[in-house]
């Protein structure tokens, strides 16, 4: 009976030690992004390489949802591809708390969200990202490629 107790005690201790050492081998998320446009580059890559994807525009105030057609999807794609490294910034202090529009990109194995705050700011991130969002300043973009103006045209707020 005493030998059985010792054996169970040793078994539980070894399981506990095994769990502690196994948990220390789990890779943790890095706290710093590789670059300011990390997620947008992943989104651009999916837009370029995948033929089938779905883009949905949502007005966050009235919860109106529009599935974009091919022409609108192409315009969003061109807008994102025209972004330069100077457009990517750290999180601005004057960014609104809530985005006026959200754009959902659904690919075969990945989902991205773009939050459009106003004519100046937007952000991009994956559905399950580990890093801070990519913040984008759209001031230098041509009006035709400004995602806020595009969103306002598709779902007017007035």
C-alpha positions as CSV (number, residue, x, y, z in Angstrom):
1,X,0.0,0.0,0.0
2,X,2.8,2.4,0.9
3,X,4.7,1.5,-2.3
4,X,1.5,2.3,-4.3
5,X,1.3,5.8,-2.7
6,X,5.0,6.4,-3.4
7,X,4.5,5.4,-7.0
8,X,1.4,7.6,-7.4
9,X,3.3,10.5,-5.8
10,X,6.2,10.1,-8.2
11,X,3.8,9.8,-11.2
12,X,2.0,13.1,-10.3
13,X,5.3,14.9,-9.7
14,X,6.7,13.8,-13.0
15,X,3.4,14.9,-14.8
16,X,3.6,18.3,-13.1
17,X,7.3,18.7,-14.1
18,X,6.5,17.6,-17.6
19,X,3.7,20.2,-17.9
20,X,5.9,23.0,-16.6
21,X,8.7,22.3,-19.0
22,X,6.4,21.8,-21.9
23,X,4.7,25.2,-21.4
24,X,8.1,26.9,-21.4
25,X,8.6,25.7,-25.0
26,X,5.5,27.5,-26.4
27,X,6.4,30.3,-28.7
28,X,5.0,33.6,-27.5
29,X,3.8,36.5,-29.6
30,X,6.5,39.0,-30.4
31,X,5.6,42.4,-29.0
32,X,7.1,44.4,-31.9
33,X,5.9,44.2,-35.5
34,X,8.5,43.6,-38.2
35,X,7.4,46.8,-40.0
36,X,4.5,49.3,-39.9
37,X,2.9,47.8,-43.0
38,X,3.2,44.2,-42.0
39,X,-0.5,43.3,-42.2
40,X,-1.2,45.4,-45.2
41,X,1.6,43.6,-47.1
42,X,-0.1,40.3,-46.2
43,X,-3.4,41.6,-47.4
44,X,-1.8,42.9,-50.6
45,X,-0.2,39.5,-51.2
46,X,-3.6,37.8,-50.9
47,X,-5.3,40.3,-53.1
48,X,-2.6,39.7,-55.8
49,X,-2.4,36.0,-55.7
50,X,-6.0,34.8,-55.0
51,X,-8.7,35.0,-57.6
52,X,-11.7,34.3,-55.3
53,X,-12.3,36.5,-52.3
54,X,-15.2,38.5,-50.8
55,X,-15.1,42.1,-49.7
56,X,-17.9,43.4,-47.5
57,X,-18.4,47.1,-46.6
58,X,-20.2,47.9,-43.3
59,X,-21.4,51.3,-42.1
60,X,-20.9,51.0,-38.3
61,X,-23.5,53.6,-37.4
62,X,-26.5,52.2,-39.3
63,X,-25.2,48.6,-39.7
64,X,-25.8,48.7,-43.4
65,X,-23.8,46.0,-45.2
66,X,-22.9,45.9,-48.9
67,X,-21.1,43.1,-50.7
68,X,-18.8,44.7,-53.2
69,X,-18.9,43.7,-56.8
70,X,-15.9,43.2,-59.0
71,X,-15.5,46.9,-60.1
72,X,-15.7,48.1,-56.5
73,X,-13.3,45.3,-55.3
74,X,-10.8,46.3,-58.0
75,X,-10.9,49.9,-56.8
76,X,-10.3,48.9,-53.2
77,X,-7.4,46.7,-54.4
78,X,-5.9,49.5,-56.4
79,X,-6.2,51.9,-53.4
80,X,-4.4,49.5,-51.1
81,X,-1.7,48.8,-53.7
82,X,-0.9,52.5,-54.2
83,X,0.1,52.9,-50.5
84,X,3.7,53.8,-50.0
85,X,5.8,53.2,-46.8
86,X,5.3,56.9,-45.9
87,X,1.6,56.3,-45.5
88,X,2.1,53.9,-42.6
89,X,2.3,55.5,-39.3
90,X,2.2,54.7,-35.6
91,X,-1.2,55.0,-33.9
92,X,-2.2,58.7,-34.1
93,X,-3.2,60.5,-31.0
94,X,-6.1,62.2,-32.7
95,X,-7.7,59.1,-34.2
96,X,-11.5,58.7,-33.4
97,X,-12.5,55.9,-31.0
98,X,-14.9,54.3,-33.4
99,X,-14.5,53.6,-37.1
100,X,-17.3,54.9,-39.4
101,X,-16.8,52.1,-41.9
102,X,-15.3,48.6,-41.7
103,X,-14.2,46.6,-44.7
104,X,-14.0,42.8,-44.3
105,X,-11.8,40.8,-46.7
106,X,-12.5,37.1,-46.7
107,X,-10.0,34.8,-48.5
108,X,-9.8,31.0,-48.5
109,X,-7.6,30.8,-45.4
110,X,-7.4,34.3,-44.0
111,X,-9.6,37.2,-43.0
112,X,-8.7,40.9,-42.8
113,X,-10.5,44.0,-41.5
114,X,-9.9,47.6,-42.5
115,X,-11.4,50.2,-40.2
116,X,-12.0,53.6,-41.9
117,X,-12.2,56.4,-39.4
118,X,-12.3,59.5,-41.6
119,X,-10.7,61.0,-44.7
120,X,-7.3,60.9,-43.1
121,X,-7.0,57.6,-41.1
122,X,-7.7,54.0,-41.5
123,X,-6.1,50.8,-40.1
124,X,-5.7,47.2,-41.4
125,X,-5.4,44.0,-39.3
126,X,-6.1,40.3,-39.7
127,X,-9.0,38.7,-37.9
128,X,-6.7,37.1,-35.4
129,X,-3.6,39.2,-35.4
130,X,-0.8,39.2,-32.8
131,X,0.6,42.6,-33.5
132,X,-0.7,46.1,-33.3
133,X,-2.8,47.2,-36.3
134,X,-1.3,48.9,-39.4
135,X,-2.3,52.6,-39.2
136,X,-2.5,54.4,-42.5
137,X,-2.5,58.1,-43.2
138,X,-4.4,58.7,-46.5
139,X,-3.7,62.4,-46.8
140,X,-1.3,61.9,-49.7
141,X,-3.5,59.6,-51.7
142,X,-5.4,60.8,-54.7
143,X,-9.1,61.5,-54.0
144,X,-10.1,58.6,-56.3
145,X,-8.1,56.2,-54.0
146,X,-9.2,57.5,-50.6
147,X,-11.1,54.6,-49.0
148,X,-13.2,56.9,-46.8
149,X,-14.6,58.8,-49.9
150,X,-15.1,55.4,-51.6
151,X,-17.0,54.0,-48.6
152,X,-19.1,57.2,-48.3
153,X,-20.0,56.9,-52.0
154,X,-21.1,53.2,-51.7
155,X,-23.0,53.7,-48.4
156,X,-23.9,57.4,-48.0
157,X,-24.4,58.6,-44.4
158,X,-26.5,61.6,-45.2
